[in-house]
Amino acid sequence: MLGDAPALPIVLVQVVASLAVIAPIAVIRRRLPRFSRDWRLGLPGLLQPGVSYALVFAGLALIPAGVAGLLFATEAGLVALAAWPLLGERPRPVVGLSIAASSAGVALLAGAGSGAAMIAPLGIVLVLAGMLCAALDTVASRALMTTADPLTMAVATHVAALIAIAVLLAFSAPLDWRWLRAPALVARVAVAGVLLHGLATVLFNVALQRITAAAAASTFPLISLLTAIGGVTVLGERLSTGQWLGGGVILAAMLLAGRDSAASPPIKSPLRRATAT
């Protein structure tokens, strides 16, 4: 889809389509947020897809995709590090080992980047800043989900994300919107949005009620493996032996994390106190 339309407008249409699906469900189930009371539930949406997507897209224009894939693997570690002081969730050794092993697997899967290519330091900084925003989104979501309803929070984050995207569009260069005249493309973008922002967000919120932020983040590298499998089966791409080995390492790390995914008991922390009030 990115070959046929600009990234930021695609994200806008995805979030709108997703909200159009989950908002009626929230109305039927009486889970629609009251923004005078539930405005805090939307804060994670400002971070991701809001600021995070903008930073990552800008960074991807400056560095090779393989290098970006390696940088994406830092999100799991950033979540574990941020959750410790902000949530009081000290990462268990098994979770830390899983994050380290899966990051190594992502490095193999990405082909260890592009060593001969010139790497722009600004691109690395932008992608890492985007990953930090994404990590803080997970930490904030975990703090809020201790008392919030998953569907209510999903609707609130969608609204906040639309506000963030609208601001980004207002300050961006003129973009090509002619792709909206292609119904088939718009339909694909909409379906992708419902899966990525709607269903995935609700399920992730449900999970965050039950496991720690670090345990949830330890599964993130699985995205790289599933994407690679999709590239092979759907797009006809090929993987080297080393890349398949990286996929095996990721799977092993996920199984390791799954055996230790029980949530830690709530601990008083600055972020928990702030969200509670």
C-alpha positions, 0 to 999 in steps of 0.5 A: 500500500505504501507504494501507492499512497503516502504514509501519513494519509494511510495512517489517517484512513486506517485510524478513521476506519478502525474507529468507525468499527469499534465505536459502534461496538462501544456504544452497544456495549455501553463502553463509550468513553466520557471524555470529561472523565476518561480523557487520560485514557487517550494519552497513549494514542498521542504517543502511538501512532501519533508522534511515534509514527511521524518520527519513524517515517522520517527516520526510514527516509534516511536509513536502510530498512534492515538497519531500521529493523534492528532498531525496532528490536530496541522497543522491548528493552525500552519498555522493560527499562521504563516500566521499572521506575514508572510502574514499579515492575522490575523485569524478571531475569527470564523476561530480560533473557527473552528480550535479549535473545529475541533481539539477537534473532531480529538481528539475524532475521534482518540480515544484520543490516546493511554494513556497506551502506552509509548510515545517517546518524539523524535517521538512527536518532529519529527511529530510536526516538520513535521507539521510545515513544512507542515504549512509553505508550506501552507503559502508559497503557499498562498503568491505565489498564489496571482500572480501565475497560479495554474497549473504552480505552481503545476508543479514547486512544483512537480519538487522541491519535486522530488529533495527533495525526491532524496536527502532523498533517497541518504542519507537513508538506502538501501530500497526494490524496488522489489515491482516495479515488481508488476504491480497492486501495482504500478498502485494503487500507481500511481493513488493515486499519481495523486489524492493526489499530482496532482488533490489535489494540483491544486485544493488547489492552486485555493482555495488559490487564493480566501481564506486566509491560515487560512481559508484553513487550517480550513478544514484540520481536515476534512481529518481525518473524511473522512479517518475514513469514508473510513476505515469503508466503504472500510476496514471494520473498526469500530468506537465507539460512541465517534469517531462518535461524533468527526466526527460530531464535525468536520463537524460542525466546517467545516460548521462554517469555510465555512461561513467565508471563504472570503479572507482578503485584501492583507496586506504588509508583509515580505513574500509577499514582498519577493515572489513579488521580 
